[in-house]
């Protein structure tokens, strides 16, 4: 084959591939982020906040963005600066500067749950860095009823909670993160997996007795925010942030997992081996003894789903 023929063939193949990509009705997240002039972290936040709508990948490869959605977002007034402002996340120092308070006062606001983290990461010293939406901080600072908190002394009752070690940042992030996960799907099994991901495996095993159902939840478990080795020090920190600890939060999640399982079973059963096909049974989880206060279920229908619905009103 001559050099001219080879060159022509390569050009035709490359052109065909480019044309095929251009005709695809949807884009992978990395490509969609480029089209929307966002960094990948900004794009992920835009999806979580509902600024960019996604669809399931029919091939099972996660979420995708349609070209129509790309066009819709790009046509909005102020693009791309306005979109970047909506997903701008800042740490404690920058957040304090936006609110015109000291970093120490800002941290007190966050520990008390007055401002809610939208994300977090571990720095090189394995310290947790919490991130907050800049627009939410500006809104908090602009509301008249918050003026005494911005300039005056922290009320005594709140100071007592802080002195007792109150820190709602992990818990509030978990609630927000769960809301993001639930809004991304209509599949009841995926929703159940999102709830189960915030509970200790022992808690899940107590509620989900069927090993095939537990295997289904594990398969559908959302990807962790921090990609750390589970047995590393950083992995332990990430696991602690990702797992509910307070008895009432655990109770809410357990109640929501029970309800999610009822809905999932009604939709379809968990996959099981076909009759006559020898398949190794999923391993059982050893049930450890738990503090009865931790295992107590809520007496009213006040689960995390309800909390999220109230918060989003």
Order of alpha helices (4+ residues) and beta strands (2+ residues): alpha-beta-alpha-alpha-beta-beta-alpha-alpha-beta-alpha-alpha-beta-beta-alpha-alpha-alpha-alpha-alpha-alpha-alpha-alpha-alpha-alpha-alpha
